[in-house]
Amino acid sequence: MIRLDRLRAFLAFADTLSFTRAAEVLHLSQPALHVQIGKLGEELGVDLYRRVGRRLELTVEGERLAAFARELQERTEGFMARLHGRADTTPVSLCAGEGSLRYLLADALQAWLAESEGVRLRVFVGDAAHTATWVASGRAQLGVTVPGTVGDDLRAEPLVDVRPMLVCPASDPLAERSRVRAADLAGRRLVVPPPGRPHRQRLDRFLSGVSWQVAAEVQGWDLLVQLVRLGLGVAVVNEFVETPAPLAAVPVEGLQAVGYALLTRRHAPLSSAARRLADEIRRACAGETA
């Protein structure tokens, strides 16, 4: 049987990866905290953390235990609220990329906030790997991202496929096309993300046989579009990105649509408020209204 005081102590450590800070949060001495976590690891028969250079990190088993501890904490808070006839105000946590939050999830968040008075929403920004890690660890109950390979502890529910669009000035000859291909961008100046970013990697593969020039390397859909508007070049963006006048958006042929998914932990039941947010996200991505 896992002692709850030791589990709470370990969660404080897992959230900080610092015995000093965790001991301060728990109002314990560092030696006492060491003992608690050491005995918990002995009871479970696993190493919960390791030292890498000067820093500490959780082992795989430690990450799983931290996720269990967070889930237990949330479920306990919800149960106590229902037991005493109060509304379940357990905070809901969501992790997603900047583009997802602005263009895919804004309507869902607005609708959920309008009906969830008293429940705090915690929003974290992260790329695909960060989002998957945060959901798997229990730091976020929900995640919206372009999923890569997800572990067995995660469920990736497809939400929407987003087509790539070329953004260019309305006066550009490409603006009159029904679609553009990689060959149409030969010799053109492109505003692109920095090397190594997922969208840049897709573009590099798409344009592998085409000679083109880098006009600018910047992060963020809005900045890509803004630099096109200033005349630096053209850009390929997701179709959900707004295209202000005097720009035009043309579908890109041969570049696969980007699939966004809703990430949840397989064996962790969602709170009622988290389920409502998941439903709002599904409706928003399907183009439905509540």
N, C-alpha and C positions, 0 to 999 in steps of 0.2 A: 504494500500500500504506500503510495506516495504521500508524504506529509505536505499539507498545503502551505505551511510556512516556508518550507524549503523550496517549493515550487514558485512561490511569490518572490523569494530571494533570488532564485535563478532568473526569473523573468526580468527583474530589475537589472541584473548583471547583463543579460542578453541585450537589453535595450541600450545599454551604455558601453558595453565591452570594457568597463573600467571598474575594478573593485573599489576604488576610491569614491567615484561618483555614486555607484550603486549603494555603498555603505551609507553615504550621506542621505540618500533618498529614503533608505530603510531605517535610519537612525540606529545603525549598528556599528560596531567596530569592524575594521577590515579583517582581523583574525577570525571574528565570529562569522562573518560572511564566507570566508574561505572554508571554514569548517562545514557550514550549511551546504554549500555547493559540492564540496568534496564528498560528504556523506550521501548526497543525492546521487552523484555519479556512481558511488560504490553500490548503493541499493539497486540501481538500474543496470549495473555491470557494463557501463560504457564511459568513454571519455567525452565530456561535454564541451570542452574548449581546448585550445592549444595555443602555444606561444609561437609567433612567427616574427623573428627579429625582436623588435621592441614593442610589438603590438600583440593583442590577443584576438583570436577569432574563434567562432563556434565551429565545432565539428558537424558533420552531417547529422549525427544523432542529436547534437545540441540544438541545431536548427529545428529539427522535428519536435523536440521537447518544448522549445520556445513557442512554436506554432500551437501546440496542444495547450500550453499554459495560457496563451492569449485567448484561444477559443473558450477555454474553461472560464476564464475571467469574464468574458462577454456574456456567456450563457448564464453564469451565476448572477450577474447584475440584472439581466432580463428576468430571470426567475424571481428574484427578490422583489422586483418592481411589480410583477403580476401577482405575487403572493400577497402583497400589501395593497392591491387594488390600484396601483399607480400605472400610468402609461410607461411602456418600455422606452426609455430615452437613451439606450445604449448607443454611443456614437457610431456612425457609419463611415467607413473609410474607403476611399477610391483612389487608385493610382492609374495614371494615363499620361500620354504625351501631350505636349502643348497644343499641337494641331488637333488632336482628338478632343481635348477639352473645349477648344474654341469653336470648332466647326461641326463636330459630331454630337457633342454631349451638352451643349449650352441649353438647348430646349428641354432636355431631360432633367438637368439639374434645376432649372427654373421651375418646372412642374413639380418636381419632388419637394423642393424647398417650400412651395406654396401650401403643401398638404402635410408637412412634417414638422409642425411647430413644436419646439422643445427638444428636438433631436439634432445634435451637432453633426455636421458633415466635415470630415477631414479629407482634404484633397492633397495628393502628392503627385509631383510631376516626375516622370521617368521614361527612359526609352524602353524598348521591348524587353531586354534582359533585366533591367531594373524592376519593371512592372511585374514580370513573372516571379522574380525573387521575393518581392514584397508580398505578393498574394500567397506564395508557397509558405512564407514564414509567418503568415497571419497578421503582418503589419497592416495589410490592406485586405478588406473582405472582397472587394471587387477590383478588377483591372480591365482596362480596354486598351488593346494594342494590336499590332501586327505580329501574330505569334510565330515564333520559330518552332523548334522542337521543345515541347513542354514535357515535364516529368509526369510520372504516373499519378502524382498527388494533385495534379491540376486538371481541370476540365476547360477546354477552349470551345466555346459556343460561337459559331459564325454569326456575325451581325450584318455586315454589309461589304460589298466589293466596290471599291472606288477606282474609277478610271483615271488614267493619266491624261492631262491636257497640256497643250503648248500655249503659253501666254505670250502674246506679241502685240505690238502696236496695231490698231485697227487699219492703219495705212500700209502695213506690211503685206506683200503679195501672199504670204502664207495664210493670212487671215481670211482669204476668200476660199480656201480649200475646205472640202468636207472632212478631210483628215490629212495628217502629215505622217510621213515615214522617216526612218532614220536617214535615208539618203537625202531627204529634203533639207537636212540640217548641215550638210557638208559645207564647210567654210564659214559657218555662222558662229557668232559669239554668244556663248551661253552663260547665264547666271546659274551657278550650281552650288550645292552644299560642299563643305570641305571633304577631302579624301577620307575614306573610311566610314563615312556616314552611310546608313542603309540605302537612302535614296540615291546618293552619288554612286554607290556600287551598282545599283540597277541601271543607272544611266550609262556608266562606263561599259557595262556588258552590252547594252542596247546599241551603243554607238561605237562598238569595238572596230568596225570596219570603215568608219567614217572619220575624216579629218575635220576637227572643229577646234574652236579656241575658247579658253576660259576667260570670260569677261569679268567675273568676280566669284569669290567663294565665300558664301555667308550661310548662316543657319537661320531657320525660321521661314515658314511660308510667306508671311507678310513682307519680310525683307526681300525675299526673292522677287515678289511681284513689284514692290516699290522700286527696285533697281531697274526692272524692265520698264516701268513707267517713266523713269528718268532717262531712258534711252541707252542703257549700257549694253543691252542685248535681249535675248529671248530666254524663256525658262520653261521647264516642264514641272508641273505641280499636280497635286491631286485635284480632282474635279470639284471637291467641296470648297476649295479656296475661292474667295470672292474675287471677281475680275472687274475692277473699277474702270470707267471710261477714262481715257480713250483706248482701252486695251480690248483685245479679243481673245477668246479661248477656243482652241481647235483640238478635237480628239487626236490622240497619238496612236497610230496603228503599229502593232508589233511589240508593244510594251505592255506586259501583263498588268491587269488591274490589281490593286492592293486590297487584300482581305483583312478586315478588322474583326476581332473576336472579343467576347466577354470571358474573362478568366475568373474562375472561382476554385476554391479547394474542394476536391471530390467528396471528402468525408466530413466536411464542416458545415452544419446547417446554418443558413443565413438567418439573421434576425428579421422580424417582420418589416422593419424600416429598410433594411438592406434588400429584401425581396422586392419591395415597392420601387426602390431605385433601379434594380435590375430590370423590372418591367418597364419603367419609364425609358430606360436606355434602349431596350428592344423596340419600343414603339417609335422613338425618335429616329433610330437607324432605319426603320422600315418606312419612314415618312408618314407615320400615323399620328393622330392627335388623340389625347385621352378623352 
